[in-house]
């Protein structure tokens, strides 16, 4: 929560941890919200339209705090799965 977040590796900055992970059958995201910790854990995210929309937004998000490697990986995974899926290179 402290040292890991100071470099934005595990969050935005010290005291604001964050983590996102996507594997073949699960998506997990945890971050700090206004009054607590927000956690999303979804099995088979490709089956949820809401999660697909969120992942598409995340993959295209332009922020200095964005994990570019995770965004690229998600964009590749989304390609061909939804009609509006666009990779970062297509922008």
N, C-alpha and C positions, 0 to 999 in steps of 0.2 A: 504494500500500500504506500510505502514511503519511497524507498530507493528505486524500486521498479517503475513507479509512476513518474519519478523525477525526469526520466529520459523519455517519457511517453510510451515506453515499451508495454507497460501494463496499465495504462490509463492516460488521462489528459495531463495531470500533474499530481504532485504529492497530495494525498488525502482524497483523491478522486480516482479510485481504481476502475479498471475496465478490462474486459476480456471478451474475445469472440473466437469461436472455433466452428469449423464445418467439416464434417466427415461424410462419407457416402450415405449414411442414413440418419444423421443427427445434426442439428444446428443449435449451438449454445451461445448466448450473448449475455453478459452481465456488465452493468455500469451503474454509476451513481445517478440517482434522480434528485428531484427537489427535496424530498423528505426521507429518502431511503435508498435501497438498492433495487434496481430493476433487473429482473432475470427473465430471459426467454430460453426455453429448452423445448425443441420440437423434434420428434421422431419423424422421419421421412418428410422433410420440408418441401419436397417437390409436389406433395399432395395438398398443400395449403396455399390458396391464392393470396391470402394476406401476407404470408411469409415470403412468397415469391415476389410480391410487390415491394415489400420492405428490403429484401436482398437486392433487388434491382436498384432501388433508391440508394442503398448503401454502396453498391458497386460503382455508381456514377457520381457519388458525393465528392465534391472538391473541397477538402479541408486540410490544413496543415497537420491535423491530428489523425488523419486517415491512415490506415494500414494499407499501403498501396499493393503489397503482395497479396493480402487477403482479398482486396477489391478485384484484382486481376483474376484470381482463382475463382471467385464467385461469378465474375462476368463470363468466364469460360464455361463454368458449370451451367449457367443460365442460358447460354446460346442454344437456341433450338427448342427450349422447353416452354417458352411463353412467346406470344406474338410480338410483344413489345420489348423483349430482351435485347439489349444493345451493349456491346463491349465498349470499353473506354476508347479503343482505337477507332471506333466508328463515329465518334463525336466530332 
